[in-house]
Each structure stands twice: as structure tokens, then as C-alpha cells.
Amino acid sequence: METLPTEPISVRVSTAVKLTGIPRSTLYELINSGEIETVKIGRSTFIPYRCLRRLVEG
């Protein structure tokens, strides 16, 4: 039986705001400065979960 990951691979910006407590505008500033990596799929923007962990763990 295949084991699924316990963490998501990526999350939408709105979910990242809820998970981190970082304001949406600050999150977009971090994205625009290149500090946070994003992946565009269609019109949706996703943030790799590993990037959020790195950000909050310092």
C-alpha cells in the first residue's frame, strides 16, 4: 500500500496566509522579491510547502 505524504506539496496563496499568519500583501512582497518560490498552474498561484517551512523556520 502506498503511503501518502503528511504535508501538502503546495498550497494556494490564501491557504499560505492562514498557515503562516503572514499578511497577504507581505506574502506577495516576498513572492515578488524572489524570497518565496511560486508555481503557476493556469491562473492559480501555488507556493511549495517546503518554501513556507523554510520561511517560518528561518
Secondary structure, 3 states (H helix, E strand, C coil): CCCCCCCCCEEEHHHHHHHHCCCHHHHHHHHHCCCCCCEEECCEEEEEHHHHHHHHHC
